[in-house]
Amino acid sequence: MSSDSSEASGAADFRQPLARVLANVASRPVFGSRRDPDRVFDRLLADAGRLGEFPGDDEFIDGFRPLLREWAAVPDMAPFGWQQAQGHVRRHLTNRAQVEHLIAEIPAIEQEPIERPVFVVGLPRTATTLTHSLLSLSEQHRSPLLWELMTPGLAPTPKERRRAVLAARRMERAINLLIPRFRDIHPIFAEGPEECTFALPHALQPLTQAHMPGYLDWHLGHDMRPDYRYLKRFYQVLQYGRPRRRWMFKSPMHLGQLDALREVFPDATLVWTHRDPVTVVASYCSLIETGMGVGLSRTDPHTIGQDWLRLLGETMARALRARSAMPPDAIVDVPYSWLGTTPEVGAPKLYEAIGAHWTAAEAARLPEAAGRPRGARRHTYDLARYGLNREAVEMAFADYNALRAEVERV
């Protein structure tokens, strides 16, 4: 095995499943609308309803119009990719309108305390999902579920809950049909804990769908503090009228925005997961390529490698700068070996580190949370496929590797 390979050499199978072919055929009649993205955006904005009536709405809206323009101009976009782009923008506009309207109607929502939340951060593919799943086992903890993130609202009636869960299940099934390999790499579940990316509006998620250098540059210069203030309001809506428990949040995309996160959630505990960045970059580029296959007619692995090495490297540089100004007790470092190798040993240590209690109830549910989905295949990936080598990645993460070595010695 080459030193530039992780787990296995060779590319994954990127043949088009029949469901994807059919989705592109079905989407073709509206594909021409991407020639006028401003008109499409205006329609999405009108459909969101009453957006623009509250402070901060204009700034929120302004970030999405240029995004949709650039997404429309992606050269290798497939018809279903244009549907994805519109769906992304529509969901964020609609959810923003819903959150702000609820708070306007019930001002007490803004007084909901989000106390001592835990944020799982770390580079992608460092067991952030597993860590979040284990933290979500406790009845004393509360994690946002996918169906709640898709349709935020107050405590639903049984009928409303069934409708929202059904919509999230349709998305889950669609992903599994359109991108069968995604379930092997990063499965999602309609009623399972999910990451803040679905609620955080101007995040990196569009870059996982297409190469958009303009949006990448915009994002790196964007002030994310308003986004995190909105994120808090989003979760205040989910908390209002429900039993208060300690929130467990997660997203690798928080890593580059720790200053903004800590400003809005000053008493947050950061659970920072760690893994060899050579493995991380190879695995994540494979995940990106797999996900892009549903919306693009062609993917360029080398472009994926260049984009994400730059972005992940910049993310880590920002994180290390922010970390240097934080009190040590705000951070819990979790080496990959804690949970990725021996979760039965690492999970109790993780709970102790955040001031929680690991009990027999959590231990009984551990195998299900830490296990792979039934029928899932092993994820294989090759760094060289993305035009990268070990030396380039280690150079980009030299400062981080020094920190990681310290963490693993403890």
Disulfide bonds with the S-S distance in Angstrom:
none
